[in-house]
């Protein structure tokens, strides 16, 4: 049986958002099909969470008007059911510069943006949703 997974992708760069969608959207892969909802701002992300807490979240940390995309993650984790959401942080920031304590506290995986980045995000989500 195919497992449907609701994913909110929070990314302000349209090209990156499109690339992620191509790797995730409606593709049956390993028994998982992702239903992608996109958000380009913190406000749009919160609106997505208001609609339904997602099973998975792909989060860019550098969002317009916000120095720290982790505020979106903390908002999600504070919602009913939000603690169970699988989170993949997709960032161009140097991983060494990230606040590892906060990421660990929120059980977030980190994927560096780059050539194979979107593919790695899709793989991380498939692995996390396979169970």
N, C-alpha and C positions, 0 to 999 in steps of 0.2 A: 504493500500500500504506500501511496505517496503522502508524505507529510507536508502540509502547507504551513509555512512560517511567515509571519507578519514582520517585516523589517522596516524600520524608519532609518533613512540615510540623511544625516545632517551634514551638509557640505555646501559652502557658498560658491565654489567654483563650478560653473555649469559644465565645463569639459570633463572635470573629474567626476561630477555627479552622473553624467551620461555614461562615462566609462564604467562606473560601478554598477549602474543599472543594466548595462549590457552583460555584465558578468553574473548578475543576480536575477534579473526580472523574468519571471515565469519560466525559468529553465528547470526542467526536471533533471536533477543531477544527483545521483546517489540516493534516490528515494526522497529527495527534498525539493520542494518548489517554493521559491521566495516570492512573496507579494510585497513589492517595494512601494513605500510611501516616502516622498521626498520633502525635505525641509531645508531652506537656504538660510534661515535666521533662527535665533533662539525663540522668537515669538512663534514662528511656524512649527518648530519642534515641540513646543509646549502645546500648541493646538493639536498636533498629532497625538500627543500623550493624553489630552483631554478626550479625544475621540475614542481611543483605545490604547491601553498600555501595550507596547509591542513585545513580541517574543525576542526580538533582536534589535540592536541599535548599532549603526556604524556612525562614528562621530569624529568630525574634524575638530581639532581643538582651537583653531584660529578662525573665529567667526566675526562678521561685521558688528562693530559696536561692543564686542565682548573680548576682553583680553584673554579670557580663560574659558574654553568650551566645557571644562569640567563642571561648570555651573549647570549645564544641561543634564549631565550625568547625575549630579546630586539631586536635581529636580526629579528625575526619573526614579532614582532609588528611594526617594521619599514618598512615592505614590504607592497605593495599594497594588500589589502584584509586581511592582517595579524592581524589587530585589531579585526576582527570578529571570529578568531580562539578560540575555547574553549581550555583552558589549565588546565591540572591536573599535579601538581608537585608531583612526587613520590619519596620520600626521606627517607633515614635512619637517617638523621640528626635530632637532637632534634628540634622540631618545635619552641621552645622558642628561639633557637639560630639563626633562620632564620631572614632575613631582611623583616619583615612583611610589611614595607612601600612599598618596591619594588614589593612584591608579590601582594599587594592590588592595587597598581598603574597599574599593568598589568592584573588585574582581574583573578588571578590564584587561583585555589583550591589547597589544600595541602592534600595529603594522606600519612600517615606514612607507611613505609615498615614494614611488619610483616606477621603474619599468614594469615590474611584475606585481606591483602593489595591489591593484584591484583583484587580480587573480588570487593573491594571498588572502585578501579579505574574504572572498567567496569560499575559499578552502577552510578558513578558520570558522566561518559560519556553518558550513556543511558538517564539519567535525563536531561542533558544539551542539548542533541540532539533531545529529544522528541518533542520539540516545533516547 
